[in-house]
Amino acid sequence: MLSRVCETLYWVSRYIERAENVARLINVNNMLIMDLPKGVSTGWEPLIDIIGVRQAYQENHTDFSEAKALRYLLVGHDNNSSILNSIISARENARTIRDVIPRDVWEEINSLYYYVKDNQNEGLSKRGRFTYLKKIIESTHMIFGTLDATINHDQGYVFIRFGLMIERADMTSRILDIRSETLITSEEAKPYENIQWISLLRSMSAYNMYRQQMGVRVQRPDVIEFIMHSEVFPRSILFCLYELKQLMEPLIHSKNLIKLIDQTCNELKNKNVRELKNGDLHDYVDKIQIKLAAIHVELAESYFLKAPQPAEAAE
């Protein structure tokens, strides 16, 4: 398969996963604000930090009000990670490889694009927001489900899964980092600390699976352990890394990439994450994000940006 096609499939997958993650974050944050008393909530600022666009946001915005932050996250044309821009990028990439992906997948992506674009006002209104975001989440699940069921599970599928998993691991690390760092711990908010940790789990659709694996009580050490070390929850960082390694093992030129993934897995497994306090947790998650970025770079250099060898060029 052409490296251009593999790279395009990789980015289609990443953009769709990104849109789903941002939609879920907004929905859960909306519910958290309603659950907490007035004046206790951290508002919408943490979501700007989670997707890593604070500097770009502050270039054109003076505050983090609900109206401004929501517009930026949902349909901000100057935000590459907004839901609308993520879906536009996924659609444009998918359009160039329509002969590779199943027709049903292209139609789902196209339909999602028009839904997000044509119903922006619903997403920005309090009354229509939940339905709008729920539709986006369900559509992204439909796209990935249709891909899994209808596309050949060959090299192209490997890059689809790799894009999904690395985007998911990155977002999980960002949510854990920012949400734990911005946790409100004042005396006034102490009765609501449990609600905040539950909200963190729900930001990753992890609450029910957490209760199955870790028990009914929601406690900081258990949440961090589950989100980082679970080998069975599909959004935990360790699970995503295991999946990345498994995807790469059958491919040629994957030795260095597998070695890098192995190093990251071993460091994470051997780290006692339960004892990490806020500052230490932030520093450690930063290291994980640097490793994930290195994995992406190694993948790109091995499969997307690799110049042809002299013998290959001669052929």
N, C-alpha and C positions, 0 to 999 in steps of 0.2 A: 504494500500500500504506500502511496506517495506520502512523504513527510508532511507536505502541505495539508493533505487531507487529515492525517493524524492530529496535526496541530489544531486544525479547525474543529474537529470533533471534541478535542480536549477543552477548547474555549467555549464551545456551545454548552457543554456540560457545566463548566464552572459558572457561566453567567446565569444559567437557569437555577442552579443551586443557590447562587447568591441572592437572586430575586426571592426565592422561597424563604431563605433565612431572614432577610430584611422584613418581609411581610409578617413572619411569625414574631419577630422582635417587636414590631409596632403593635401587633394585637395584644401581646402579653404585657407590654408596658402600659397600654391603655387600661387593661384590667387592674394592674398593680396600682395605678394612680387612683382608680375608683375604690380599691380596697383600703388604701392608707388614708389617714385623716389629713385635712387640708393643712399645708405647711410642712408636712413631714416628707412628702414625696421628693425624689431627686429630679423629677420632671423629665424632659426629653434630651437634655444634654448628654447623658451617658450613651445614648444610641448613636449620636454623632461620633463619639469617641470609639465605640465598638467597631464601626465600619471604617475608622481611620481617616476621617475627612475634616477634622477640626480646623486645621489651618485654612483649607479651601473654603469652608463654611464661613469663617470669620472674616474672610476677604469681602464678603457681600452682605453679612448679617451682623447686627449689633447685639442681639440677644438670642436666647434659646426658647422662645415662646412656642407654644404648641403649634400655632398656625404656620410659623416660619419653618420650624424643624420638620413638621410633617410634610409640607410641600417639598422641602429639599430631599427628604428620604423617599417619598413616593414618586414624584414626577420632576424633580430638579434637573433641568437640562444641563446645569453646570456641575452636576454630581455624577461622576462615572459609575458610582455604585447605587444610584437610585434604582428603584424597581423598574421604572420605565426605561431608563438607559440600559439596564442589564438585559431586559427583554429585547430591546432594539438590537443590541450587540449580538445576542443569541440568534435572533431572526436573520440578521445580515450574514452572519457566519454560516448558518444553516442553508441560506439561499444559495450559497456558492457550492454546496455539496449535495444538492437535492437529488442527484443521481446515486448517492451513496446511502442516504438515510431512507427509511420506509416512508411512503407517502403519508400514512396516518400521523407520523411524528411531525412532518412538516406542517400538516394541517393543524395539529394541536398547537404548535409554536406560533403559527400565523394567527390562529384564533385568539390565543392569549395576548398577543401583541395588540390586536384591535380592541380587545376587551379593556386592557390596561389604559390604552390611549383614549378610547371613547367614553370611559366612565370615570375620568379623573375626579370630577366633582363629587361623585359618590364616595370615593376614597378620602377626600378632604373633609367631608361632612361627618359629624358625630353619628348621625342616624345611619348612614350607609357604609361607614368604615368597616365594620366587622364583616358584613356580607362581601364587600369588595375584596378584602384581604383573604377571606376564606376561599373565595373563588380562585384567587391567584395561587394559593397553597395547593388546592385540589388539582388545579391545572398542571402545576409543575410535577406533582406526583403522577398524574396521568401520563405526562411526557416520558418520565423515567420508566414508568411501568410498561408503556407501549414499546419503548426502546428495548427494554430487557426481554420482552416477549416476542419481538418481531425482527430485530436486527441480528445478523450473523454474529456469533460470539467469537470473532476473530481478532486481529490486531486492532482494528478500528474500535471495537468494543472495549478493549483494554484501555485505550486512551479516554474513552467516555467515562469509564469507571474511575480512572486515575484522576481526571479533572474533578469529578464529583467528590471523591474522598479527600483530596488535598484542600479543596475549598471548604469542605465540612470541618476538617481538623483545624484549619485556620480560624474559622468562625467560632468554633467551640472554645478555642484558646482565648479569643478576644472577648467573648461573652463572660467567661470565667474571670478573666483579668479585670475588666472594667466593672462588672457587677459586684465582685467582692471588694474592689477598691472603693467604690462609691456607696457601699452598704451604710445605711444610716444607723448609728449605734448610740445615739443620745438616749438619755433616760426616758424622754417622751416617746421615743420610737422603740424602746426595748420590747414592749409587748408585741410589736409587729416584726421583729427580726425573723421569726419563723416564716412569715408571709413573704419576706424578701427572698429567702433562700428557696422557697417553693416557686417563686416567680422566676428565679434563675434556672431552675430545672425545667419549668414550662417553656422557657425561651428556647430550649432544645428538644421539646416534646419528650422530656426525660422523667417526668414526675411519677407516672405509673410504673415504669420499669425500675426506677429507683426504689420504690416501695417494695417491689417484688424481691429485689436483690439485697437491699440494705436494711429493710424494716420500715415500720410506719413512721418513726420519728425522723424529722428532717433536721440534721445537725451539720454544722460547717465541715468538720473533718470527714464525715461520711459523704457529703456532697462532693467535696474536692476529690476524694478517693474514687468515687463512682465516675465522675466526669473525666478524670484523667487516666484511670487504671482499669476500668471495666473491660474485660475481654469479650463481652457478649452484647454490650449496648452499642448500636451502630453509629452513634454520634460521639462516643468517647474518643479521646485523642489516641490512646493505645490501639483501640480497635481499628481506627482509620489507618494507622501506620502498618498494622499487620496486613490489612487489605492491600495497601500500596505495594508491600513486598511480594505478596502472593501474585499480584497482577504482573509484576515485572519478571518474575522467575523464568517464564517460558521464552522471553524475548532475548535476542542477541544484543550485544553492546550494553547490557544492563548491570555488569559486574560492579562498577563504581557506584551506580545508583543504589543497588541493593546493599552495598557496604555502608553507605550513608544512612539509609533507612534503618539498618541493623543497629548502627551506633546510636541513633536517636531513640529507638525502641529500648535498648539496653539501659541507656542513661535514665529514661523515664521509669522503667520497671524497677530500677534499683534506688530510686529516689523516694524517700519517705514524705510523700506530699501531704499527709495528714497533719504534719507539724509545721507546715509553712504558714507563717503569719502574713499579714497584708503586704508589707514591703518585700519580704522574701518571696512570696507567691508572685508578685508582680515581676520581680527580677527573673525568676525561674521561667515564667510563661514567656517573657521576652526572649529567653534563650531558645525555647521551643519554636517560637515564631521565626527566629533567625534560621533554625534548622529546616523548617518547612520551606522557607524561601530558598534555601540552598538546594533542597530536593527539587524544587521547581526549576531552578537554574540548571542543575545537572540533567534533568529530563530534557530541557530545551536544547542543551548543548549536545546531548547524545542522539536526539531524534528529530529535532526541529531545525536547529541551526548548524548541523554538522555539514561541513564542506566535504565534497566528494574527494576521495583519495585519488592519487594519480592514476592508478590502474582502473578505478571506477570511471574516472573522467575520460580515459582513453576509450572505454567501451561505449 
